[in-house]
Amino acid sequence: MDGLSTMTYAVDGRIARITLDRPQRGNGLTLQTPRDLAACVEEANLDPRVHVIALAGNGKGFCGGYDLEASAEKGMAGQPTVGPQGSPLDPVIQRENHDPSASWDPMVDYQMMSRNVRGFMSLFHSDKPVVCKVHGFCVAGGTDLALCSDLLVIEDTAKIGYPPARVWGVPTTALWVHRIGLEKAKRLMFTGDCLSGTEAVAWGLAIEAAPRAELDARFENLLGRISRMPINQLVMMKLMLNQSVYAQGLAQSQLLGTVFDGIARHTPEGFGFARRAAEAGFRQAVKDRDEPFGDAGPSTFKG
């Protein structure tokens, strides 16, 4: 596919391969990522050769969340808050520019973040199954990609979770309860703790965990088995199974999650986190956030 800037797309037999490709930034999410993603998913769905979609990441880890380092550290100084013809830009820019003493329009924030959610949810709504492979790390906004996929194969020592639950974020796709149940989701969202890949399988979040040396083989084996199924059977099975999640009120949860995500950045704690990032750098702010919980706060993670 032409025009992709955040990922690559290729068809290998019956498998469409979408690979996040910003390894120098931990495959950090940008405004373009969900748009590229939706285009790739649509391409795969319209291709009669494709039976299953494989989602993976290039580099040391799958995805470190939104790539906010530059905006958080520099406060997006001098950046406009509207684009051509007055269209709103990334709400991150508005958050970073926002004066706490001034008014803030949460619906501008919602308009932009809901578009990102629609891009991530292209995986969930895809006619054809999506299998995601996580290695290294999958944190913060990166979990939106993994949870919107149908099945997750993960490295046993990988780190997966949503640390911004501690400050400055709410998961916009709101799929944690639907994937692991209410009590387990509360355990993670009330602490911002992460799971290892092995724990993710035990908690029902991932379907398989394997050491890095065996991960690709396990991933390919599952893709191969799914790809043997007729496309029409796969489409029917996915449509039928997804109805249970729709019935549980996913749309309402996502609306709340997306609005609350903006609000989380405008609390006193949210402003304090942003100030710390501007003063000491985003990595240091994340480390400071996580240290009371005993986390290492590795600089790889953007969330």
Residue pairs with C-beta under 8 A, 6 or more apart in sequence:
1 9
1 39
1 40
1 43
3 39
4 36
4 39
4 40
5 32
5 36
6 20
6 21
6 22
6 29
6 30
6 32
6 33
6 36
7 18
7 19
7 20
7 21
7 33
7 36
7 37
7 40
8 17
8 18
8 19
8 21
8 58
9 16
9 17
9 18
9 19
9 40
9 43
9 44
10 16
10 17
10 19
11 17
11 44
11 47
11 49
11 50
13 49
13 227
14 49
14 50
14 51
14 52
14 227
15 50
15 51
15 52
15 53
15 54
15 223
15 227
16 40
16 43
16 44
16 47
16 50
16 52
16 53
16 54
16 128
17 53
17 54
17 56
18 37
18 40
18 41
18 44
18 53
18 54
18 55
18 56
19 55
19 56
19 57
19 58
20 27
20 33
20 55
20 56
20 57
20 58
20 62
20 63
20 145
21 27
21 58
22 28
22 30
22 58
22 59
22 67
23 57
23 58
23 59
23 60
24 59
25 64
25 67
25 302
26 59
26 60
26 61
26 63
26 64
26 67
26 137
26 300
26 301
26 302
27 57
27 58
27 59
27 61
27 62
27 63
27 64
27 142
28 63
28 64
28 65
28 66
28 67
28 68
28 69
28 302
29 63
29 65
29 66
29 67
29 116
29 141
29 142
30 66
30 67
31 90
31 112
31 116
33 119
34 115
34 116
34 117
34 118
34 119
34 120
34 122
35 119
37 119
37 120
37 122
37 123
37 145
38 118
38 119
38 122
41 53
41 122
41 123
41 126
41 130
42 122
44 50
44 53
44 126
44 128
45 126
45 127
45 128
48 231
50 128
50 231
51 128
51 226
51 227
51 228
51 229
51 231
51 234
52 128
52 129
52 130
52 131
52 223
52 226
52 227
52 234
53 123
53 126
53 128
53 129
53 130
53 131
54 130
54 131
54 133
54 219
54 223
55 123
55 130
55 131
55 132
55 133
55 145
55 149
56 62
56 132
56 133
56 135
56 219
57 63
57 133
57 134
57 135
57 136
59 136
60 136
60 137
60 300
61 135
61 136
61 137
61 138
61 158
61 300
62 132
62 133
62 134
62 135
62 136
62 137
62 138
62 142
62 145
62 146
62 158
63 137
63 138
63 139
63 141
63 142
63 145
63 146
64 137
64 139
64 140
64 142
64 300
64 301
64 302
64 303
65 139
65 140
65 141
65 142
65 143
65 164
65 301
65 302
65 303
66 92
66 140
66 141
66 302
66 303
67 302
68 92
68 282
68 302
69 281
69 282
69 283
69 302
71 92
71 93
71 96
72 96
72 274
72 277
72 278
72 282
72 285
73 277
73 278
73 281
73 282
74 278
75 96
75 97
75 274
75 278
76 92
76 93
76 96
76 97
79 89
79 93
79 96
79 97
80 89
80 93
81 88
81 89
81 93
81 94
81 97
82 88
82 89
83 89
88 94
88 108
88 111
88 112
89 112
90 112
91 108
91 109
91 112
91 113
91 262
94 104
94 108
94 109
95 109
95 262
95 265
95 266
95 274
96 274
98 104
98 266
100 266
100 271
104 266
106 259
106 262
106 263
109 259
109 261
109 262
110 258
110 259
110 262
113 172
113 258
113 261
113 262
114 172
114 258
116 172
117 144
117 172
117 173
117 254
117 258
120 144
120 145
120 148
120 172
120 173
121 148
121 173
121 254
122 148
123 130
123 132
123 145
123 148
123 149
123 150
124 148
124 149
124 150
124 175
124 242
126 238
127 235
127 238
128 231
128 234
128 235
128 238
129 150
129 151
129 226
129 234
129 238
130 148
130 149
130 150
130 151
131 149
131 150
131 151
131 152
131 153
131 219
131 222
131 223
131 226
132 145
132 146
132 149
132 151
132 152
132 153
133 153
133 154
133 215
133 216
133 219
134 146
134 152
134 153
134 154
134 155
134 158
134 160
134 197
134 206
135 154
135 155
135 158
135 212
135 215
136 155
136 158
136 159
136 300
137 158
137 159
137 160
137 298
137 300
137 301
138 145
138 146
138 154
138 158
138 159
138 160
139 159
139 160
139 161
139 162
139 163
139 194
139 301
139 302
139 303
140 162
140 163
140 164
140 169
140 301
140 302
140 303
141 169
141 172
141 303
142 303
143 160
143 161
143 162
143 171
144 171
144 172
144 173
144 175
146 152
146 160
147 173
147 175
147 176
147 179
147 205
148 173
148 175
150 238
151 207
151 222
152 200
152 205
152 206
152 207
153 206
153 207
153 208
153 209
153 210
153 215
153 218
153 219
153 222
154 160
154 197
154 200
154 201
154 206
154 208
154 209
154 215
155 197
155 209
155 210
155 211
155 212
155 215
156 196
156 197
156 198
156 209
156 210
156 211
157 196
157 197
157 198
157 211
157 212
158 196
158 197
158 200
159 194
159 195
159 196
159 301
160 194
160 195
160 196
160 197
160 200
160 205
160 206
161 188
161 192
161 193
161 194
161 195
162 169
162 171
162 176
162 188
162 189
162 192
162 194
162 303
163 192
163 193
163 194
163 286
163 289
163 290
163 295
163 301
163 303
164 170
164 192
164 264
164 303
165 171
165 188
165 189
165 190
165 191
165 192
166 191
166 192
166 289
166 290
166 293
167 264
167 267
167 269
167 270
167 272
167 273
167 289
168 264
168 265
168 269
168 270
168 273
168 274
168 289
169 261
169 264
169 265
169 303
170 257
170 260
170 261
170 263
170 264
171 189
171 257
171 261
172 254
172 257
172 258
172 261
173 254
173 257
174 250
174 253
174 254
174 256
174 257
175 250
176 185
176 188
176 189
177 185
177 248
177 253
178 245
178 248
178 250
179 185
179 204
179 205
180 188
180 203
180 204
180 205
181 204
184 203
184 204
187 193
188 194
188 195
191 293
192 290
192 293
193 293
194 295
195 203
195 205
197 206
197 209
198 209
200 206
200 209
201 207
201 208
201 209
207 222
208 218
208 222
210 217
210 218
226 234
264 270
265 274
273 285
273 289
276 284
276 285
276 288
277 284
277 285
280 288
282 302
283 297
283 299
286 297
286 299
286 301
286 302
286 303
287 297
287 299
288 297
289 297
290 296
290 297
291 297
